[in-house]
Amino acid sequence: MEIQNLMQEIRENALDKMEKRSPKDLAACWSGEDILYSGKGNAIFIVLPTQGCAWAVSGSGGCTMCSYVADSPLENVDADELIDIFKNSIGRQEIKEKAVVKIFVSGSFLNPDEVPIKARNEILKFLKNEEYVEEVVVESRPEFITAEVLKECCESLGNKIFEIGIGLETSSEYTREEKINKGFSKEDFERAVKTIRTTTLDCNVKAKAYLFVKPILTSEKIAIEEAVKSAEYAESVGVSRISFCPATIHKDTLMELLWKGGSYQPPWIWSIMEIIKRVRKSLNIPIIMDTAGFGSRRGPYNCKKCNSRLKSMIIESNLNQSIPEDFECECKDKWRTEIEFCDITRSTTNLVRKK
């Protein structure tokens, strides 16, 4: 596909510019208040350095909005080093009551080429013995979610909630393939969720869908409609939780190229508020809205008068699973105008690729 040829060119250029860093330098961890299945609690976030997302480093070039592969060492990190990095990272955090540990690897935790089986099992065994940890959350592409892998994970983790997030991004096959370049279908997603729901296991495995708000070449109005429809679809398939990821501009991506050319803008925060209001009314499962990048030049943005206030309201609505109260600002009329006329005022900027 042409999108894959373009992404491969962009990815190769980005990787050529990458500064080499050691796995330990690339690791990160932090904590904060979060919502668990049992209510408000504490989350520990751990980023483990692996060789990089298999899809991103393949001939496909990866997804059009993602640069997480740039936070990878792009070489094998052996199991013992990953285990050591994990233990050092979590050792710097206080594990409080009602805790969830979220592990990110800029790819698929269940892919043995990214996270060696020994490392995966040792990390889960470690968390099994932490009495305050109620949930462990990881991410994976659907092709790595099999009954055999789930059973191995549950043997290591024991009787805890094990949530696997899948980057569905959207229920639109066209958007996922032609605008995002995701590399898997709704059928693949449904198979993975079914495997999670029907495999007999010793731990409580749940599926989560990550949904992307406003891919490239998508108007503000369509972005809202597609996000709501995608959430309704994901719930119908059987996911237990949904996490929305509003677009932020990552460096060295096709999305950045379009943004710099004046052909793309991240969503309005008003659009995010509209999505929250609609899905909270129509869905019966927990809905989380990520607020990373809100109010910044490269992220969802309204105006300086209301950015911070609305971000705080969204964070509170995540924790309470509530519908944010109505709020008005003079910039809301500009958003309403864009929603009404966005199909008429589509950008016609010409982009020239430099060879």
N, C-alpha and C positions, 0 to 999 in steps of 0.2 A: 504494500500500500504506500501511496505517496507520503502520508503522514508519518509512516515509520522511516522512510528515507530521510525526511526532513529532521525527525527527532534524532536519528542516528548521527547526522551531521552536527547538530547542535550539541549532542551529548559528547561526541568525540572532541569537539573544540573545548567544551567545559572541562573535561577530564585532563586535557593537555595543559590547562592552566592551573590545575589543582596543586596546592602546596602539600608536600608529603608530611604527614603527621603520624605519630605513633598511636597505637590503639588506646593506651592509657590517656593520652592527651585528648582523644576524641570522646571518651566516656563522659557521661554527665548524670547528675541526679539532683532531685529537689522534691519538696513535699508541699502539700496544701490541702485545704478543705475540699471535700468532694462528696458526691452522692453515691452511695452503695445501694444494693438491692434492699438492704435492711434499713436504709435511711442515711442521714448525714453522718459522715465519718472523715477519715484522713487518708489521703492518697500519697504514696511514694512513687515517684516517676524515675525510672532508670533507663538510660540510653546506653546500650551495649554496642561496641564497635565490631561490626562483622565485615565480611568482604564486600558487602553491598547487595542491594536487591537484584535477584537473578533476572528479573524482567528488564530492569534499567540497564544492566550491563550486557544484555543480550543484543542481538542485531536489531531489535525493535527500537532501541533508544529510550524506552520507558515512557512514562506519562508526561503529558504536555505541561503540567503545572508543578512537577515535583523535582526538587534538587537534593533530596535527602542522601542520594548516593555520594554527594560531595562531602558528607560527614562520615564517610566510611574509609578505611585504610586501603580498600581495593586489593587486598591480599588475604590469604587465609590467616585467621587468628585461631590458634589451637585451643582445644577445650580447656586445658589447665589455665591458660591465660584469661580466657573469658570468665571462668569460675572465680578466679582471683579478683578480677575487675568487679564482678558482681558483688562479691562479699565485701570488698573495700567500699564500694558505693553504698550499699545498704547499711553498712556499719556506721556510716556518717549520719544516718537518719534515725530519729526516734520512732520506734514502732509503737504507736498508741493503740488503744482499744478501737475496734471497728475500723480496721485498716484494709486498704486495697493496695496491692503492688502492681503497677503497670510497667511492663517491660517493652521497650521499643528497640528495634534492631535495624531500622531504615530498610526493612524488607520483610521477610517471613520467618517468624520464630520457629515454625514447624518444618522449614526446609533444612535438612541435615547438612547441605552444602554451605549454608549460611551460619547455622548454629549446630555444631556437632552434637550428636545424640548424647554423648557423655556429659557435655556442658548443660544441655537442656534438662536432663534427668537430675543432675546434681543441684541445679538451681531450684527446680521444683521440690526436691527432697528437703532442701534448706528451708523453703517457705512452708512446707508441711509441718515443720516443727515450731513454727512461730504461732503461738496460740492466738494472738490478736489479729493475725491476717485472716480475713474472711474470704477475700477474693483475690485471684491472680488474673490479670488481663494481658493478653498478648495479641499480636496481629499475624495474619497469614493470608496469602493468596489461596483460593479454593483448591487448587490442584494438590496442595500438600496436606489437605484435611482428609484423612482416611480413618477407618475404624481402628486399624492397627496402631496408628500413631496416637489416637485418642486414648486407647487402652494403656499404652506405654506411659503417657503423660499422667493419667489418673493413678496408675500404680505408684508413681513417684510423688504425686501431690496429695493423695489421700482425700479425705472427706471435706473438700473445700469447693467453692465456686471457681470454675475455670472458664473464663470468658474469652472467646476467640473473635476478634474483630476482623471483618472482611471488607476491603475497600470496594464495595459495589459502585459507589459514586453516584449512580443514577439508574433508574429503571429503563431509560431510553437506550436501546441497543445502538442506535445511530450515534448518539452523543458519546456513549462510552467508547465506541470504536473509532469514530472519525474525528472527534474533538478532544478526547482524553487519551486515546491509544492505550486502553487498559489491558487488552489482550485476553479477556475472558468474557463469556456470555452469561445471560440470565440463567441459562440451563446449568452452567457450571456452578453459579452461585446457589441455585436451588438444590443441586446435588449435595454441596457442602453442608448447607443448613440441614437438609434431611439426614445426612450422616451424623451430625451433631445431635439431632433430636431423637434418632431411632436406635443408636448404638447403646447397648446395655453397658453401663459404666459404674465404677465405684465412686466417682466424684460427680459433681453437678456441673456438667458442661453446658454453656450457653453460647448462642451466636449473637454477635452484634454487627450491625451494618454501619459502615462509614459512608456518609453521603456528602458529596461535594456541591457547594452552592456557587453557581455561576461559572461554568466552564467557559473556555474561549468561544467566540462566535455565537454567543447566547445573549439575547436582550435581557434587560432587568425584569420585564414582565414574565418572559418564558422561564427565567431562572427561578422565580418564585413558584410558578405552576409546576415546574418539573421537580423541584425539591419536595413539594407537598405530595405529589403523585408517587414519587420514589419512596417516601416514608410509608405511605399507605401500602404500596407493593411489598416493601420489606417486612412490614408487620404481617401481611397476609401469608407470606412464605414461612414465617415462624421465628423470626429473630426475637430476642428478648429485650433488646435495647437498641437505640439508634443514636449515633453521634454525628451531628452535622459539622462539616468543616468548611466555613466560608472562605472564599479564595483570598490568598495573600500572594504577592508577587515574589517568587523565588528567583534568585539569580541564575542566569544561564539556562533559561527554559524558553520554550516557544511562547508561553504566556508573557514572559518579560519582553520578548521581541515585539509582540503585538502591542503591549502596553507602551513601550518606548515609541512606537510608531503612531500612537494615538488611536489605535483600533481596539483597545480593551481597557476597561476600568473594573476594579473589584466591586462587589455589590454595595449598595447603600446599607447602612445599619437599619434604616427603615424597612428595607426588604427582609432583613433578618428578623426584625420584630414581627413582621407580617407572617413569615413562615412559622415562627413560634406560636403565634396566636391560632393559626389554622390547625397545626398538627396537635397542639394540646387539646383542642376540641374534638378532633376526629380519631385520635389514637388512644390506645389503652396501655401502652408500654412506656417506660422511661425514655425521655428525649433529652439529649444533651446538646447544647450549642457551644462550640468552641469559640473563644473570644480572642485568640491569638492575633496580634496585629491590628486590633480595632483602634481606630483613630490615628493610625499612622499613614504615611504617604503611600505605602505599598499594601495597605489592608483596607477592610471595610471602613467607610468614612461617611459622616454626615457633614457636620460643621463643628467648629471649636466650642460652640456654646452647648452642644448636647452630646458630643461623643462620649465623654467620661460618664455622664449620668446614665446614658442608655447601656453602656457596657456594664455598669454596676447593676442595673436592673436585670440584665440578661444573666449575669452570674448568680444573682439571687433567685431568679426563676429556675435556673438549673438545680440549685440546692433544694428548693421547695417544690419543684415540678409544678409551678404555678404559671398563670397567664399574666404577663406584665401589665401594669395599669396603663391606661391611655396617657399619652404624653404628646405635647405639641411644641413645635419650634418653627421658626420662620422658614427653615430649610425644607420642611416637610412638603411645602407646596411645590418646590423644585422636583422633589422625588415623585410626587403625584403626576406632575407634568411629564416626566420621563416615562413613567409607567404608561401613560395615556398615548404618548406619541413615539415611543421607542421603535416601533416597527417602521415608522416613516423616516426617522432620523438616523437610521443605521449608518455607521461610518463607511466611507468609501476610500479610505486611505490606501494608497498603493504601497506595497512592501517589496523591496528589492533585496534578494538574497545575494550576499557577496560570496563569490566563489574563491 
